[in-house]
């Protein structure tokens, strides 16, 4: 029991003697015994007294000074979560829009196709690196359109016209270059024809760019059939090593600048290219050894008859696809183009299915072609089918506005409604996952 008189003036405190007797043990004993006492007075025999109630001591661990509590980060989403879609569905949708673009030269319909593709990309594009390629395809389409117009001005146009805008100096050409001219008259009919043609090609490029921005290329290559397994592996490796080559070039150029050596021109390119090729070769050899040790490249034993059948079906199917596509793109082959294309696709798919039997591989977390994928792909196929039917109907003249004489384009109702069906993926496709960005408070604390 603690005596209050022991703490009066002129006497040695009890804890000091206890500390001398037992060192650290005495100091610990002092802290333990004096934890529940308070000082009555600092002068004249005030002493110590125990309070009425023992204060509550919080023994919970406390964070360090300056640290702030943050909510736990959400668990990462898996590939098969609701935020993923089969990449093949995006390509089928975009190719359907591209097929619809090839069936018309109406600038209003082509502009509507561009708006549909851009809206879907803006609504369902993620923050992945490949999603930034859409802007590059739009710029490429504009460049193609401008080049087509420049060629029409410089090299002329086969379309005869009566509205002459300007006359350029014409370069005389030899007799064997008949039909080709450089300079001469520039007519409004020729420029409008070039504008329609270039706009159709630009729309096709923008539709392909939409697929590149929405579909994961690595997942698409992993979804290839077994017959194209080796090609898919090679393309995946190339896509993986391409950023490393760019990083090596930047690193070597920075090192040469720090050493005061030239990093531009032919000399700088030659001196930087050799280390880059050496590093790429070393990585390729290391990757080849690692893949061989893991069993890549194994093939199953397939009978000779199956191999010959596979080759015949694949080759015949590809030829049928080429012939059918050519028939659809030309006006004279509208009757046989679609049946030949379908037969070629069936033969090619059969050859790919038979060729996949020689591939011994498994798939980790394969992409599932679900209901949403069917809706996305079906919307593109439906747009293409309706445009093909419209191009063969009685109102096909509205799809190709007249150039000689000049006619103002009109927007046909049913083809425009068919194009608007391409907006379905913006509503049925899963929304992209929100970008995980670090808050400014966390960045300030880490710095």
C-alpha positions as CSV (number, residue, x, y, z in Angstrom):
1,X,0.0,0.0,0.0
2,X,1.3,3.5,-0.9
3,X,1.8,5.9,2.0
4,X,1.1,9.5,1.3
5,X,3.8,10.7,3.8
6,X,6.5,9.1,1.8
7,X,6.0,11.8,-0.9
8,X,6.3,14.8,1.5
9,X,8.9,17.5,1.1
10,X,12.4,16.7,2.4
11,X,12.0,12.9,2.1
12,X,13.3,10.7,-0.7
13,X,10.6,9.5,-2.9
14,X,9.9,5.8,-2.7
15,X,10.2,5.2,-6.4
16,X,13.7,6.5,-6.6
17,X,15.0,4.0,-4.0
18,X,13.0,1.2,-5.6
19,X,14.6,2.1,-8.9
20,X,18.0,2.0,-7.5
21,X,17.4,-1.4,-5.8
22,X,16.0,-3.1,-8.9
23,X,16.8,-0.9,-11.9
24,X,14.4,-1.3,-14.7
25,X,12.2,-3.5,-12.6
26,X,11.8,-0.8,-10.0
27,X,10.9,1.8,-12.7
28,X,8.3,-0.5,-14.1
29,X,6.9,-1.2,-10.6
30,X,6.7,2.6,-10.0
31,X,4.7,3.2,-13.2
32,X,2.4,0.3,-12.4
33,X,1.7,1.5,-8.8
34,X,1.4,5.2,-9.5
35,X,-0.9,4.7,-12.5
36,X,-4.0,5.0,-10.4
37,X,-3.0,8.0,-8.2
38,X,-3.2,11.8,-8.6
39,X,-1.3,14.6,-6.9
40,X,-3.2,16.7,-4.3
41,X,-0.8,19.5,-4.1
42,X,2.7,20.3,-5.3
43,X,3.7,22.0,-2.0
44,X,3.5,21.0,1.6
45,X,2.4,17.4,2.3
46,X,-0.1,17.2,-0.5
47,X,0.9,13.7,-1.2
48,X,-0.9,11.2,-3.4
49,X,-4.4,9.9,-3.3
50,X,-6.3,7.3,-5.2
51,X,-9.2,8.7,-7.2
52,X,-12.7,7.4,-6.7
53,X,-12.8,5.5,-10.0
54,X,-10.0,4.0,-11.9
55,X,-9.7,5.7,-15.3
56,X,-10.2,3.7,-18.4
57,X,-7.0,2.9,-20.2
58,X,-7.3,2.4,-24.0
59,X,-5.0,-0.4,-24.9
60,X,-6.0,-0.6,-28.6
61,X,-3.2,-0.1,-31.0
62,X,-3.0,3.4,-32.5
63,X,-1.6,4.4,-35.9
64,X,1.6,6.3,-36.3
65,X,1.5,10.0,-36.3
66,X,0.7,11.3,-39.8
67,X,-1.0,8.1,-41.0
68,X,-4.6,8.2,-42.1
69,X,-7.0,5.3,-42.3
70,X,-8.1,4.4,-45.8
71,X,-11.0,2.1,-46.7
72,X,-9.9,-1.3,-48.0
73,X,-9.4,-1.4,-51.7
74,X,-12.0,-3.4,-53.6
75,X,-11.0,-6.9,-54.9
76,X,-9.9,-7.0,-58.5
77,X,-12.5,-8.2,-60.9
78,X,-11.9,-11.4,-62.7
79,X,-12.0,-11.8,-66.4
80,X,-15.2,-13.7,-66.4
81,X,-17.0,-11.1,-64.3
82,X,-19.9,-9.0,-65.6
83,X,-17.5,-6.4,-66.9
84,X,-16.1,-8.5,-69.7
85,X,-17.4,-9.4,-73.2
86,X,-16.0,-11.9,-75.7
87,X,-13.7,-9.9,-78.0
88,X,-15.0,-11.8,-81.1
89,X,-18.4,-10.2,-80.6
90,X,-16.9,-6.7,-81.0
91,X,-15.2,-7.7,-84.2
92,X,-18.3,-9.3,-85.7
93,X,-20.2,-6.1,-84.8
94,X,-17.6,-3.8,-86.4
95,X,-17.3,-5.9,-89.5
96,X,-21.1,-5.8,-89.9
97,X,-20.9,-2.0,-89.8
98,X,-18.0,-2.1,-92.3
99,X,-20.0,-4.3,-94.6
100,X,-22.9,-1.9,-94.5
101,X,-20.5,1.0,-95.3
102,X,-19.4,-0.8,-98.5
103,X,-23.0,-1.1,-99.8
104,X,-23.6,2.7,-100.0
105,X,-22.0,6.0,-101.1
106,X,-24.6,8.2,-99.5
107,X,-22.7,10.6,-97.3
108,X,-25.6,10.9,-94.8
109,X,-25.7,7.1,-94.2
110,X,-21.9,7.0,-94.0
111,X,-21.8,9.8,-91.5
112,X,-24.5,8.0,-89.5
113,X,-22.4,4.9,-89.4
114,X,-19.4,6.9,-88.1
115,X,-21.6,8.5,-85.4
116,X,-22.9,5.0,-84.3
117,X,-19.4,3.6,-84.1
118,X,-18.1,6.6,-82.2
119,X,-21.0,6.6,-79.7
120,X,-20.5,2.9,-78.9
121,X,-16.8,3.4,-78.5
122,X,-17.3,6.4,-76.2
123,X,-19.8,4.4,-74.1
124,X,-18.0,1.1,-73.7
125,X,-14.3,1.9,-74.1
126,X,-12.0,1.1,-71.2
127,X,-8.8,2.8,-70.1
128,X,-6.6,0.0,-71.6
129,X,-3.7,1.0,-73.9
130,X,-5.3,-0.5,-77.0
131,X,-8.5,1.6,-76.4
132,X,-6.6,4.7,-77.5
133,X,-6.2,3.4,-81.0
134,X,-9.6,4.7,-82.1
135,X,-8.3,8.3,-82.4
136,X,-5.5,7.0,-84.6
137,X,-8.0,5.3,-87.0
138,X,-10.1,8.4,-87.2
139,X,-7.0,10.4,-88.2
140,X,-6.1,7.7,-90.7
141,X,-9.6,7.9,-92.2
142,X,-9.3,11.6,-92.6
143,X,-5.9,11.3,-94.2
144,X,-7.3,8.7,-96.7
145,X,-10.1,11.1,-97.5
146,X,-7.8,14.0,-98.1
147,X,-5.4,11.9,-100.2
148,X,-8.3,10.7,-102.3
149,X,-9.3,14.3,-103.0
150,X,-5.8,15.3,-103.8
151,X,-5.5,12.4,-106.3
152,X,-8.8,13.5,-107.9
153,X,-7.4,17.1,-108.3
154,X,-4.0,16.2,-109.6
155,X,-4.6,13.0,-111.6
156,X,-8.1,13.8,-112.7
157,X,-11.3,11.7,-112.4
158,X,-12.9,9.3,-114.9
159,X,-16.3,11.0,-114.2
160,X,-17.1,13.5,-116.9
161,X,-18.3,16.8,-115.7
162,X,-19.5,20.1,-117.0
163,X,-19.0,22.3,-113.8
164,X,-15.3,23.3,-114.1
165,X,-13.9,24.7,-110.9
166,X,-10.4,25.4,-112.0
167,X,-7.9,24.4,-114.6
168,X,-4.4,23.2,-113.7
169,X,-1.4,23.1,-116.0
170,X,-1.4,19.7,-117.8
171,X,1.7,17.6,-118.0
172,X,2.1,15.9,-121.5
173,X,2.6,12.2,-121.2
174,X,3.8,9.6,-123.8
175,X,1.4,7.6,-125.9
176,X,1.7,4.5,-123.8
177,X,0.2,6.4,-120.8
178,X,-3.1,7.0,-122.5
179,X,-6.0,7.4,-120.0
180,X,-3.7,9.0,-117.4
181,X,-3.3,12.7,-117.1
182,X,-1.6,15.0,-114.6
183,X,-3.3,18.3,-114.2
184,X,-6.0,19.7,-116.4
185,X,-9.6,20.5,-115.6
186,X,-11.0,20.0,-112.1
187,X,-14.7,19.5,-112.1
188,X,-17.3,19.5,-109.3
189,X,-18.6,16.1,-110.4
190,X,-15.1,14.5,-110.1
191,X,-14.6,16.0,-106.7
192,X,-18.0,14.9,-105.4
193,X,-17.3,11.4,-106.7
194,X,-13.9,11.3,-105.0
195,X,-15.5,12.6,-101.8
196,X,-18.1,9.8,-101.7
197,X,-15.5,7.2,-102.5
198,X,-13.0,8.4,-99.9
199,X,-15.7,8.8,-97.3
200,X,-16.7,5.2,-97.8
201,X,-13.2,4.0,-97.3
202,X,-12.7,6.3,-94.2
203,X,-15.9,4.9,-92.7
204,X,-14.6,1.3,-93.2
205,X,-11.4,2.2,-91.4
206,X,-13.2,3.9,-88.5
207,X,-15.4,0.8,-88.1
208,X,-12.3,-1.4,-87.9
209,X,-10.8,1.1,-85.4
210,X,-13.8,0.7,-83.2
211,X,-13.1,-3.0,-82.9
212,X,-9.5,-2.4,-82.1
213,X,-10.5,0.0,-79.3
214,X,-13.2,-2.2,-77.8
215,X,-11.7,-5.8,-78.1
216,X,-8.7,-7.0,-76.1
217,X,-6.2,-8.2,-78.7
218,X,-4.5,-10.7,-76.4
219,X,-7.8,-12.3,-75.4
220,X,-8.9,-12.4,-79.1
221,X,-5.8,-14.3,-80.1
222,X,-6.2,-16.7,-77.2
223,X,-9.7,-17.4,-78.5
224,X,-8.5,-18.5,-81.9
225,X,-9.2,-22.1,-82.9
226,X,-6.6,-24.8,-82.4
227,X,-5.5,-24.7,-86.1
228,X,-4.3,-21.1,-85.7
229,X,-2.7,-21.8,-82.3
230,X,0.9,-21.3,-83.4
231,X,0.0,-18.0,-85.3
232,X,-1.8,-16.7,-82.2
233,X,1.2,-17.5,-79.9
234,X,3.5,-15.7,-82.4
235,X,1.3,-12.6,-82.5
236,X,0.9,-12.5,-78.7
237,X,4.7,-12.7,-78.3
238,X,5.2,-9.9,-80.8
239,X,2.6,-7.7,-79.1
240,X,4.3,-8.4,-75.8
241,X,7.8,-7.6,-77.0
242,X,7.0,-4.5,-79.0
243,X,6.8,-2.2,-76.0
244,X,10.1,-3.6,-74.8
245,X,11.8,-2.6,-78.0
246,X,10.4,0.9,-77.7
247,X,11.6,1.1,-74.1
248,X,15.1,-0.1,-75.2
249,X,15.4,2.5,-77.9
250,X,14.4,5.3,-75.5
251,X,16.8,4.1,-72.8
252,X,19.7,3.9,-75.2
253,X,19.0,7.3,-76.8
254,X,18.9,8.8,-73.3
255,X,22.2,7.2,-72.4
256,X,23.9,8.5,-75.6
257,X,22.6,12.0,-74.9
258,X,24.0,11.9,-71.3
259,X,27.4,10.9,-72.8
260,X,27.4,13.6,-75.3
261,X,27.0,11.3,-78.4
262,X,24.6,11.9,-81.2
263,X,21.3,10.0,-81.0
264,X,19.7,11.2,-84.3
265,X,20.5,10.6,-87.9
266,X,21.8,7.6,-89.7
267,X,24.8,7.2,-87.4
268,X,22.8,7.4,-84.2
269,X,20.3,5.0,-85.6
270,X,23.0,2.4,-86.5
271,X,24.7,2.7,-83.1
272,X,21.4,2.4,-81.2
273,X,19.9,-0.4,-83.4
274,X,22.7,-2.9,-82.7
275,X,22.1,-3.1,-78.9
276,X,18.4,-3.1,-79.4
277,X,18.6,-6.1,-81.8
278,X,21.0,-7.9,-79.4
279,X,18.6,-7.4,-76.5
280,X,15.7,-8.6,-78.6
281,X,17.6,-11.7,-79.7
282,X,18.6,-12.5,-76.1
283,X,14.9,-12.2,-75.0
284,X,13.8,-14.3,-77.9
285,X,16.2,-17.1,-77.1
286,X,15.3,-17.1,-73.4
287,X,11.6,-17.1,-74.2
288,X,12.0,-20.0,-76.7
289,X,13.9,-22.0,-74.1
290,X,11.2,-21.3,-71.5
291,X,8.4,-22.2,-73.9
292,X,10.1,-25.4,-74.9
293,X,10.5,-26.5,-71.3
294,X,6.8,-25.9,-70.7
295,X,5.6,-28.0,-73.6
296,X,4.7,-25.5,-76.2
297,X,4.6,-26.7,-79.8
298,X,3.4,-30.2,-79.1
299,X,1.2,-31.8,-81.8
300,X,-1.0,-34.9,-81.7
301,X,-0.7,-37.7,-84.2
302,X,-3.4,-37.2,-87.0
303,X,-4.0,-39.6,-89.8
304,X,-2.8,-38.6,-93.3
305,X,-6.4,-38.6,-94.7
306,X,-7.5,-36.1,-92.0
307,X,-4.5,-33.9,-92.8
308,X,-5.3,-33.9,-96.6
309,X,-9.0,-33.2,-95.9
310,X,-8.1,-30.3,-93.6
311,X,-5.8,-28.7,-96.2
312,X,-8.4,-29.0,-99.0
313,X,-11.2,-27.6,-96.9
314,X,-9.1,-24.7,-95.6
315,X,-7.7,-23.8,-99.0
316,X,-11.1,-24.2,-100.8
317,X,-12.9,-22.2,-98.1
318,X,-10.4,-19.3,-98.3
319,X,-10.8,-19.2,-102.1
320,X,-14.6,-19.2,-101.7
321,X,-14.4,-16.4,-99.2
322,X,-12.3,-14.3,-101.6
323,X,-14.6,-15.0,-104.5
324,X,-17.7,-14.3,-102.5
325,X,-16.3,-11.0,-101.1
326,X,-15.4,-9.9,-104.6
327,X,-18.9,-10.7,-105.8
328,X,-20.5,-8.7,-103.0
329,X,-18.3,-5.7,-103.7
330,X,-19.0,-5.6,-107.4
331,X,-22.4,-4.8,-109.0
332,X,-22.2,-7.8,-111.4
333,X,-21.7,-10.4,-108.7
334,X,-24.6,-9.7,-106.5
335,X,-26.4,-12.9,-107.4
336,X,-23.6,-15.4,-106.7
337,X,-21.5,-13.4,-104.1
338,X,-23.5,-14.3,-101.0
339,X,-23.9,-18.1,-101.6
340,X,-20.2,-18.5,-102.5
341,X,-19.2,-16.5,-99.5
342,X,-21.4,-18.6,-97.2
343,X,-20.1,-21.9,-98.7
344,X,-16.5,-20.7,-98.4
345,X,-17.0,-19.8,-94.7
346,X,-18.5,-23.2,-94.0
347,X,-15.6,-25.0,-95.7
348,X,-13.0,-22.8,-93.9
349,X,-14.6,-23.4,-90.5
350,X,-14.7,-27.1,-91.1
351,X,-11.0,-27.1,-92.0
352,X,-10.2,-25.1,-88.9
353,X,-12.1,-27.5,-86.8
354,X,-10.3,-30.5,-88.2
355,X,-7.0,-28.8,-87.9
356,X,-7.6,-28.1,-84.2
357,X,-7.5,-31.8,-83.5
358,X,-3.7,-31.8,-83.7
359,X,-3.3,-29.2,-81.1
360,X,-2.7,-30.4,-77.5
361,X,-3.5,-27.5,-75.2
362,X,-5.7,-26.3,-72.5
363,X,-7.2,-22.8,-71.8
364,X,-7.0,-21.0,-68.5
365,X,-10.3,-19.1,-67.9
366,X,-11.7,-19.2,-71.4
367,X,-13.9,-16.4,-72.6
368,X,-17.6,-17.4,-72.6
369,X,-19.8,-16.4,-75.5
370,X,-22.8,-15.3,-73.5
371,X,-26.2,-13.7,-74.2
372,X,-24.7,-10.2,-74.4
373,X,-22.1,-11.4,-76.9
374,X,-24.9,-12.8,-79.1
375,X,-26.8,-9.5,-78.9
376,X,-23.7,-7.4,-79.8
377,X,-22.7,-9.6,-82.7
378,X,-26.2,-10.0,-83.9
379,X,-26.7,-6.3,-84.1
380,X,-23.8,-5.9,-86.5
381,X,-24.9,-8.8,-88.6
382,X,-28.4,-7.5,-88.8
383,X,-27.2,-4.0,-89.9
384,X,-25.1,-5.7,-92.7
385,X,-28.0,-8.0,-93.8
386,X,-30.5,-5.1,-93.9
387,X,-28.1,-2.9,-95.9
388,X,-27.5,-5.7,-98.4
389,X,-31.2,-6.3,-98.8
390,X,-31.7,-2.5,-99.3
391,X,-29.1,-2.3,-102.0
392,X,-30.9,-4.9,-104.0
393,X,-34.4,-3.5,-103.6
394,X,-36.3,-0.9,-105.6
395,X,-35.1,2.0,-103.5
396,X,-31.4,1.3,-104.0
397,X,-31.0,4.6,-105.9
398,X,-31.1,6.5,-102.6
399,X,-28.0,4.5,-101.4
400,X,-25.9,5.9,-104.3
401,X,-26.7,9.6,-105.0
402,X,-26.2,10.7,-108.6
403,X,-23.0,12.5,-109.6
404,X,-23.8,13.2,-113.2
405,X,-25.8,15.3,-113.0
406,X,-25.2,16.4,-109.5
407,X,-27.9,15.5,-107.0
408,X,-28.3,16.4,-103.3
409,X,-28.2,13.2,-101.2
410,X,-31.3,12.3,-99.3
411,X,-31.6,10.2,-96.1
412,X,-33.5,6.9,-96.8
413,X,-35.7,6.0,-93.9
414,X,-35.4,2.2,-93.7
415,X,-31.6,2.0,-94.2
416,X,-31.1,4.7,-91.6
417,X,-33.2,2.8,-89.1
418,X,-31.2,-0.3,-89.9
419,X,-28.0,1.6,-89.2
420,X,-29.4,2.8,-85.8
421,X,-29.6,-0.9,-84.8
422,X,-25.9,-0.7,-84.4
423,X,-26.3,1.3,-81.2
424,X,-27.5,-1.8,-79.4
425,X,-24.1,-2.6,-77.9
426,X,-24.0,0.8,-76.1
427,X,-26.9,-0.4,-74.0
428,X,-26.6,-4.2,-73.7
429,X,-22.8,-4.6,-73.4
430,X,-21.4,-4.5,-69.9
431,X,-20.1,-1.2,-68.6
432,X,-16.4,-0.8,-68.4
433,X,-14.8,-1.1,-65.0
434,X,-14.1,2.3,-63.3
435,X,-10.5,3.4,-63.5
436,X,-8.6,2.9,-60.2
437,X,-7.0,6.2,-59.6
438,X,-5.0,7.1,-56.5
439,X,-6.4,10.0,-54.4
440,X,-4.4,13.2,-53.9
441,X,-4.3,12.5,-50.2
442,X,-2.7,9.1,-50.6
443,X,-0.2,10.6,-53.1
444,X,0.7,13.3,-50.7
445,X,1.3,10.9,-47.9
446,X,3.4,8.6,-50.0
447,X,5.5,11.5,-51.1
